[in-house]
Amino acid sequence: MSSNDDSRLNKTSVAILLCTRNGGAFLQEQLESYRNQTYSNWQLYVSDDHSTDNTVEIVRRFASTVSNTVDVRYGMQEGYVQNFLSLVLDPIIQAQYFAYSDQDDIWLPDKLERAVAWHESALQDRPALYCGRVRLITADGAGVGLSSLFSQIAAL
């Protein structure tokens, strides 16, 4: 184990949960956005709902180029909700935090770093959920606006 691996053991781990189905057209850019995260202690769990395109091949190629865990499995073909639930409920997936990702997301480089920092500063005696605002783009990457801004919910 290298010294870099030792430092990762001391950091909070994040399991990225990605469900796919025929997402090959946009997947490579998304996977590169994971690679470019400033927060490096993440593992990727992919549940593919039996794609008929090159989705699984793209993920496996990506897995061979990163030191992070990348686990690819086949979903139950019961839709995206069941696909995500199969990952959330899998006892093998162990991490302090889960980060959900749609197959066409492209993350800003500090997305995980900001989310982990926010969670670690939140009150520890209450459940917490971190959500980021979505920057909407066209297929060629041109910005078209932002998602609605939600007001903060009062503490319970």
N, C-alpha and C positions, 0 to 999 in steps of 0.2 A: 504494500500500500504506500503510495507516495505521500509526501507531506501535504499536498493539495487535498488528497482524499481524507487525511486526518482532520483538516480544518472543516470539511464538509460535515463530518460527524457531529461537530459542535454547533452547527447552525440548524435553525428550525427548518424542517423539511416540508415541501409542498408537493402534493400529488396533482398533476395536471390531468384532468379527466376530459378526454376528447372522444366524441362519438362521430362516426363517419358513415356516409353512404354515398358513393359516387361523387366524392369531393375532390377528385384528382386535379381539376382545373385550377383550384386556388390553394391547394394544400401545401405546396412547396414553400410559398412565401410565408404561410402561417408557421410552418415548422422552423423556418429560418428566424422568425421572430422569437421563438422559444430559445433557439441557440444564442441569440443576441441579448438575452436577459442579463441585467446587471446582478441579479440574484441567481446564483448558480446551483443551489441545493434543491433541485426539482427532479421529479421522476414523471415520465409520461405514460399514461395508461390509455390505450386506444381500443375502443370497442367498435369494430366495423360491422355494419348491418348488411353484410353480404354484397358488397359493391361489385359491379360488373365492369368497372373501369380500372385504372391503374392505382387506385387509392392505397391499397395495402402494399404494393410494390414501392410506392413513394415513401411510405412510413418506414418500411424495412431498410430502404437505402439510407434514409436519414439516421436511423438507429445505428447503422454501422459507422457513422461519422461523429458520434458524440459519446462522451464517457458516461452520461446520465443513463439511468435505466429507461428503456423504452419497451413496454410490454404491449404486444398486439394480439388481440383475440377477436373471435367472431361473435356478434350479437345474436339475439334470439329471433330476429326478424319480426318484432312486435312493435316497431315504431321507436321514435327518439326518446320518449319518456322512459320506456322499459329499458332501452339501451343505456341511458344514463343511470337509472336505478341499479342496473346490474353491476356497474362500477362502484357506485356509492355503497352498496351493500356487500361488496366483496371483502371478506375479512383479511385477505392477503394484502390488500392495499393499506399500508400503514404510513400515515403522515400527520403532522400537526395541523395542516391546512389542506383543503381541496380547492383547486382553481378550475372552474368549469370553462370549457372552450367549445364553441361551435366550429364546424369544419371550415368556415370561411373567415374566421377572425384573423387579424394581424395585430399583434400586441406591440405597444410602445416598449422600448428597451427596459424601462424601470417599473413596469406594471407589477411584477411580483415583489420587487423591493419595497414599493410604496404600500402594497397590501399587507405584507408581513409587518412592516413598521407600524402601520395603523393598528393591526390586531395586537401587537405587543404593547401598545400604549393604551389599549382599551381596558375598561374595568374587567378584571379577571373573574368576578363572581357572577357575570351575566353572559348569556349567549351573545355573539356578535356576528354580523354579516357585513362584509365589505363589498361594495359594488362600484364599478368604474363607469364613467360616462362614455358612451359610444360615439366615436367619430365616424360618421357615415361617408363611404366612398363609393365611387363607381367601379366597374370591373377593371378599368385601366388606372385606378388609383387616385382619381381626381376627387377632392373633398366636396361634399354636398351638404354638410351641416353636422349638427350634434343631436344626440338623443335628448329627450325631455330631461329637464333637471328636476330631481326629486328633492323635496325638503327633508331635513333630518327628522327622524321620528324621535319623539321625546322618550327619555329613559323610563322604563317601567318601574 
